[in-house]
Amino acid sequence: MTRDLLIRGFDDQIHSQLSELAKEKRVSINSIVKDAVDKWLNQQSDIPKKHYLVIYSDDDSILGLLKAMDRLAKESDLFRCFCGPPSTSSTTLLSRLNWYDGTVMPYYYEDDVALKQQKHKPGQNNKSIMKYCTKVMENIAGITNKKQICCIDFLINDIAKSSLQQALTIEKAYDNSRIPGLMYCTYKTATLLSSDIKDLVELFEGHDQVFIIKQDDVHKLHITKENVHKLFFN
């Protein structure tokens, strides 16, 4: 069943341009307006759920990035949130900028006790860290007020300190139930440098985009599988 739609605010000039375009395309003004409305509705239903990887080496680089992201997130009216260890320079800055802290307290790696336990018994805490991360995501998802998120995850770096494979398991779990908006998983280079190449490639491929932070510069890393001949021929 079709209905009439009254559109206000079109002046004579716009109406004249529409009329000329309609004659040129041999369609009605109604068809042009309906097509524009359909496209707009399709854009609204296509809510992004992005999952990004950010690699950095020093606090100064990430702090500069966070300040820039705060401004952009405000301009985009995103729900700003984070999770990670308390009292670090990064999480302290985000708290001061009024980002929501979704971290479940007490922090899982408080005083590195859980981290030390995992290093000695790497398989023992898999279920408990998954349960903890699930609570963190539920904390965030439950308070967004239907806004898209801009979320920065520092917790994942602590998980990777113990085992990158365990971090990959958490990454995959989030990938299967993404929250609308932008999720940034941050890792320090020191955490990743001793990892197996297979795990690193899996980490890169498990994200929509990979960014490397060098001081004030952001570099996007492209990972593609190539034939061995590419080592010799361009």
C-alpha positions as CSV (number, residue, x, y, z in Angstrom):
1,M,0.0,0.0,0.0
2,T,1.5,3.3,-1.1
3,R,1.2,6.7,0.8
4,D,1.7,10.3,-0.2
5,L,4.7,12.1,1.3
6,L,4.6,15.9,1.7
7,I,8.1,17.4,1.5
8,R,8.6,21.0,2.7
9,G,11.5,23.4,2.2
10,F,12.1,23.0,-1.6
11,D,12.4,26.5,-3.1
12,D,11.6,27.3,-6.8
13,Q,15.2,26.9,-7.9
14,I,15.5,23.3,-6.5
15,H,12.1,22.4,-7.9
16,S,13.2,23.8,-11.4
17,Q,16.4,21.8,-11.3
18,L,14.6,18.6,-10.4
19,S,12.1,19.2,-13.2
20,E,14.8,19.7,-15.8
21,L,16.7,16.6,-14.5
22,A,13.5,14.5,-14.6
23,K,12.8,15.6,-18.2
24,E,16.4,14.8,-19.2
25,K,16.3,11.3,-17.5
26,R,12.7,10.8,-18.6
27,V,11.6,9.9,-15.1
28,S,9.2,11.7,-12.7
29,I,10.3,13.9,-9.8
30,N,8.5,11.4,-7.6
31,S,10.9,8.6,-8.8
32,I,13.9,10.8,-8.1
33,V,12.8,11.5,-4.5
34,K,11.8,7.9,-3.9
35,D,15.2,6.7,-5.1
36,A,17.0,9.2,-2.8
37,V,14.9,8.1,0.2
38,D,15.5,4.4,-0.6
39,K,19.3,5.0,-0.7
40,W,19.2,6.9,2.6
41,L,17.3,4.1,4.3
42,N,19.7,1.5,3.0
43,Q,22.6,3.5,4.4
44,Q,21.0,3.7,7.8
45,S,20.4,0.0,7.9
46,D,24.1,-0.7,7.0
47,I,25.6,-0.1,10.4
48,P,29.3,-0.5,10.5
49,K,30.9,-3.0,12.9
50,K,34.6,-2.5,12.4
51,H,37.4,-4.4,14.1
52,Y,40.8,-2.7,13.9
53,L,44.3,-3.6,15.0
54,V,46.6,-0.8,16.4
55,I,50.3,-1.5,17.1
56,Y,52.4,1.0,19.0
57,S,55.8,1.0,20.8
58,D,55.7,4.0,23.2
59,D,53.3,5.9,25.4
60,D,53.9,9.2,23.7
61,S,52.7,7.9,20.3
62,I,49.5,6.3,21.7
63,L,48.7,9.4,23.8
64,G,48.9,11.6,20.8
65,L,46.6,9.3,18.9
66,L,44.1,9.1,21.7
67,K,43.7,12.8,21.9
68,A,43.0,13.0,18.1
69,M,40.6,10.1,18.3
70,D,38.7,11.8,21.2
71,R,38.1,14.8,19.0
72,L,37.0,12.7,16.0
73,A,34.7,10.5,18.1
74,K,33.0,13.5,19.6
75,E,32.4,15.0,16.2
76,S,30.9,11.7,15.0
77,D,28.7,11.4,18.1
78,L,30.1,8.0,19.0
79,F,29.9,6.4,22.4
80,R,33.5,6.7,23.7
81,C,34.7,3.8,25.8
82,F,37.7,1.7,26.7
83,C,38.9,-1.2,28.8
84,G,42.3,-2.1,30.2
85,P,44.6,-1.8,33.2
86,P,43.9,1.0,35.6
87,S,46.3,3.9,36.3
88,T,48.3,3.6,33.0
89,S,49.0,6.8,31.1
90,S,46.5,5.8,28.4
91,T,43.6,4.8,30.6
92,T,44.2,7.8,32.9
93,L,44.0,10.1,29.9
94,L,40.8,8.5,28.6
95,S,39.1,8.7,32.0
96,R,40.1,12.4,32.2
97,L,38.5,12.9,28.8
98,N,35.3,11.3,30.1
99,W,35.4,8.1,28.2
100,Y,33.4,5.3,29.7
101,D,35.6,2.6,31.5
102,G,34.1,-0.8,30.8
103,T,36.8,-2.6,32.7
104,V,35.4,-5.1,35.3
105,M,37.0,-4.6,38.7
106,P,39.0,-6.0,40.2
107,Y,41.1,-6.0,37.1
108,Y,41.9,-9.5,35.9
109,Y,45.7,-8.8,35.7
110,E,45.9,-6.7,38.9
111,D,49.5,-6.7,40.1
112,D,50.2,-9.3,37.3
113,V,49.2,-12.1,39.6
114,A,46.9,-13.7,37.0
115,L,49.6,-13.1,34.3
116,K,52.2,-15.0,36.3
117,Q,49.8,-17.9,36.9
118,Q,49.1,-18.1,33.2
119,K,52.8,-18.3,32.4
120,H,53.1,-21.3,34.6
121,K,49.8,-22.9,33.7
122,P,48.8,-21.5,30.3
123,G,45.7,-23.6,29.8
124,Q,44.2,-23.2,33.2
125,N,42.7,-19.8,33.0
126,N,41.3,-19.9,29.4
127,K,37.7,-20.1,30.5
128,S,38.1,-17.5,33.2
129,I,39.7,-14.9,31.0
130,M,37.0,-15.6,28.3
131,K,34.3,-15.1,31.0
132,Y,36.0,-11.9,32.2
133,C,36.2,-10.4,28.6
134,T,32.5,-11.3,28.0
135,K,31.6,-9.3,31.1
136,V,33.6,-6.4,29.9
137,M,31.8,-6.4,26.5
138,E,28.4,-6.8,28.2
139,N,29.3,-3.7,30.4
140,I,30.0,-1.7,27.3
141,A,27.1,-3.0,25.1
142,G,24.6,-2.4,27.9
143,I,25.3,1.3,28.3
144,T,25.8,2.7,24.8
145,N,22.1,4.0,24.6
146,K,22.0,2.6,21.0
147,K,24.9,4.8,19.9
148,Q,27.7,3.3,17.8
149,I,30.9,2.8,19.8
150,C,34.4,4.0,19.5
151,C,36.1,1.5,21.9
152,I,39.8,1.2,22.6
153,D,40.9,-2.2,24.1
154,F,44.1,-2.2,26.1
155,L,43.1,-5.4,28.0
156,I,44.0,-7.5,24.9
157,N,47.7,-6.6,25.2
158,D,47.9,-8.0,28.7
159,I,46.3,-11.2,27.5
160,A,48.8,-11.5,24.7
161,K,51.7,-11.0,27.1
162,S,50.8,-14.5,28.4
163,S,49.8,-16.1,25.1
164,L,49.1,-14.5,21.7
165,Q,47.1,-17.7,20.9
166,Q,44.9,-17.0,23.9
167,A,44.5,-13.4,22.7
168,L,43.5,-14.7,19.2
169,T,40.8,-16.8,20.8
170,I,39.4,-13.7,22.5
171,E,39.7,-11.8,19.2
172,K,37.7,-14.5,17.3
173,A,35.0,-14.5,20.0
174,Y,34.5,-10.7,19.5
175,D,34.6,-11.1,15.8
176,N,31.6,-13.4,16.0
177,S,29.5,-11.0,18.0
178,R,30.7,-7.5,17.1
179,I,29.2,-4.4,18.7
180,P,28.0,-1.6,16.2
181,G,30.7,0.9,15.7
182,L,34.5,0.9,15.8
183,M,36.6,-1.4,18.0
184,Y,40.4,-0.8,18.3
185,C,42.5,-3.6,19.7
186,T,45.9,-2.2,20.8
187,Y,49.1,-4.1,21.1
188,K,52.6,-3.0,22.0
189,T,55.4,-4.0,19.7
190,A,57.3,-5.6,22.6
191,T,54.4,-7.9,23.2
192,L,54.3,-9.1,19.5
193,L,58.0,-9.3,18.6
194,S,58.7,-12.7,20.1
195,S,55.5,-14.2,18.7
196,D,55.4,-16.9,16.0
197,I,54.9,-15.6,12.5
198,K,51.9,-17.9,12.0
199,D,50.1,-16.3,15.0
200,L,51.1,-12.8,13.8
201,V,49.6,-13.3,10.3
202,E,46.5,-14.7,11.9
203,L,46.2,-11.6,14.1
204,F,46.6,-9.3,11.1
205,E,44.1,-11.3,9.0
206,G,41.6,-11.3,11.9
207,H,41.1,-7.5,11.7
208,D,39.5,-5.3,9.1
209,Q,42.6,-3.0,9.0
210,V,46.0,-2.9,10.6
211,F,47.5,0.4,11.8
212,I,51.1,1.0,13.0
213,I,51.7,4.1,15.1
214,K,55.0,5.9,14.6
215,Q,55.2,9.1,16.8
216,D,52.5,11.3,15.2
217,D,52.2,9.3,12.0
218,V,49.6,6.5,11.4
219,H,50.7,3.8,8.8
220,K,48.2,1.3,7.4
221,L,49.6,-2.1,6.9
222,H,48.4,-4.3,4.0
223,I,48.8,-8.1,4.3
224,T,48.4,-10.1,1.2
225,K,49.4,-13.7,0.4
226,E,51.8,-13.9,-2.5
227,N,53.6,-16.5,-4.6
228,V,57.3,-17.0,-4.0
229,H,58.0,-15.6,-7.5
230,K,57.2,-12.2,-6.0
231,L,60.5,-12.4,-4.2
232,F,62.2,-12.1,-7.6
233,F,59.8,-10.4,-10.0
234,N,57.7,-7.3,-9.5
